[in-house]
Amino acid sequence: MRYILAFLLKLVATVVILWITLGMIFNISFSNLFITSLILTVVAFAGDMLILPRIGNIAAAVGDFALAYIGIWVIGSFLYDSMLSLDAAALIAAFLITIGELFYHRYLRNFVFDNVDKDQNHLHSDNLQTEASEEFYDRKDKDE
């Protein structure tokens, strides 16, 4: 039930943001906004469930910005009026969705995810090491 509520919360937030930015400002129909919101929400929710616990809030929000911008731009090129400045509309909507995602990720961390602070949930790069050495070759090869 927690996941269904989280999905519906994300869907409602996306619909509201797209309705305010694309519907009220750029006069796009609600049915096209809902289709766009549903597609973006399904893809972003799957990404949040799989990626967010491992990479953190800020990195996931950057990914959500890219997903929202590209998603609105691609979906909009098929559904919206061709006279619309789709780049500006997608940029404004993606920016507002990203701000909403920062709060949504906090909600997921506090109320949906279990054991989010355990070590196996995070990518650790402290076990990486660089290596430096000299090349092995014969002295006579060096002089040539």
Stockholm file with secondary structure:
# STOCKHOLM 1.0

chainA/1-144         MRYILAFLLKLVATVVILWITLGMIFNISFSNLFITSLILTVVAFAGDMLILPRIGNIAAAVGDFALAYIGIWVIGSFLYDSMLSLDAAALIAAFLITIGELFYHRYLRNFVFDNVDKDQNHLHSDNLQTEASEEFYDRKDKDE
#=GR chainA/1-144 SS CHHHHHHHHHHHHHHHHHIIIIIIITCCCHHHHHHHHHHHHHHHHHHHHHHHHHHCHHHHHHHHHHHHHHHHHHHHHHHSCTTSCHHHHHHHHHHHHHHHHHHHHHHIIIIICSSTTSGGGSCCCTTCCCCCCCCCCCHHHHHC
#=GC SS_cons         CHHHHHHHHHHHHHHHHHIIIIIIITCCCHHHHHHHHHHHHHHHHHHHHHHHHHHCHHHHHHHHHHHHHHHHHHHHHHHSCTTSCHHHHHHHHHHHHHHHHHHHHHHIIIIICSSTTSGGGSCCCTTCCCCCCCCCCCHHHHHC
//
